[in-house]
């Protein structure tokens, strides 16, 4: 049995998972949004600082320094002011550079730390086509300050964000760039502090909300559901006693409606169980009656084989399998006189107890009339009228009656709407017994029937059966059919089998064909062999 998992734990896991996802999404959104805002703030901060720095610079002096590469007193004063700006801004570097070609630039000012104050960056050249100068070239071309930081992380300058503004001459032409590198570590540290604060607040709020929600759900949802579950479990354990304790939840929400519905279900099940117990007892009484009726039906049918010890030249075997416990089919065989025997197979149109009663009446009437000496066709004509007189249930009977003279091997028979028998001769030749298909018994008064004759010689089989054999279905609802039965009998290797063996072989083939599928019709067979 699988271990139970309380719903409150499931809800805690679900809410925590949900809170984790929501918190993560909020933090991610906050991260990117605030990071963009911080970068824009620092960029604006850097551009303003560069503009202030630009106010300390004289364009003509810059051009002079670029041509002569000789610093003067003004150069060092300007450099000192630039260093003060870098210090106030906590910038890594502030520098001024002039492109001297498409491939090179020279530095005029740079706040990079040197071993001595006299060591300066004036005249230092650097490759201009490097990827890190992409923003610088853009500012040089447009004459507008940077719109965004260019972030670079390398071994020479470190992890920095660069911004540039143009320096223009008296003609408004951009001839130099003033740049500032801000430490990304400094920016990120500021951002991390903010992010930790925001995440802590979000997690705290979410956890607080989850606790409040869980407490509310436990009181108004979980506890009532647990109560319903316990009461339902107790009811299931004591369902045979049909006792239950009602669920006392008076709220008007869905839980209250559920509790009242479960209480009503308990009451309905209790009433249904009482009714079912009464019906079961009644069905058991009916089943007992059916079993008694089945026993009586089986007892009146001949079931001793071989049946005729005084007629060793004739061997008979019959079998019957009822679809509903009590069969609507029947068979019979009996001695008429010292040289004639009769055999009969029939099928009533209904099933169950009514059909069983009708079979007993029909069998008794047919047997008595045959023993009176009437030929088969006359027996059917008389019995047809007798059965039809009080047939309020509108049932009818198909039947085949044969009378065999064991001295002459002459078989006189009549068919009242029954399946055509099959004869297999001693030489292996198989044929349908020629029979005029008369109308069923008990349906139409004054119906006429006709007797026919055929020889049943030594070694011949006569196979009688009901439609339950040929109408047996497989899983695809394909019937066994008369042709399949005919071929089965015709393919028997020899006539050395007894009627019992032949009957059992046919039954096995029918069951194999149906794959033991439950059938809806009775299956009855009677095989006669002349020895």
Secondary structure, DSSP 4 states (H G I P E B T S, - for coil): -PPP--HHHHHHHHHHHHHHHHHHHHHHHHHHHHHHHHHHHHHHHHHHHHHHHHTT--HHHHHHHHHH----HHHHHHHHHHHHHHHHHTEEEEEEEEE-SSSEEEEEEE----SSTT---TTEEEESSSGGGHHHHHHHHH-S--SS-EEEEETTTEEEEEEEEEEE-TTS-EEEEEEEEEEHHHHHHHHHHHHHHHHHHHHHHHHHHHHHHHHHHIIIIIHHHHHHHHHHHHHHHTTTTT---------SSHHHHHHHHHHHHHHHHHHHHHHHHHHHHHHHHHHHHHHHHHHHHHHHS---SS--TT-TTEEEEEEEE-SSSS-SEEEEEEE-SSSEEEEEEEEESS-HHHHHHHHHHHHHHHHHHHHTT--HHHHHHHHHHHHHHT-TT---EEEEEEEEETTTTEEEEEEEBPPPPEEE-TTS-EEEPP---BPPBTSSTT-----EEEE--TT-EEEEE-HHHHT-B-TT--B-HHHHHHHHHHT-S-S-S-HHHHHHHHHHHHHHHHTTPPPSS-EEEEEEEE-
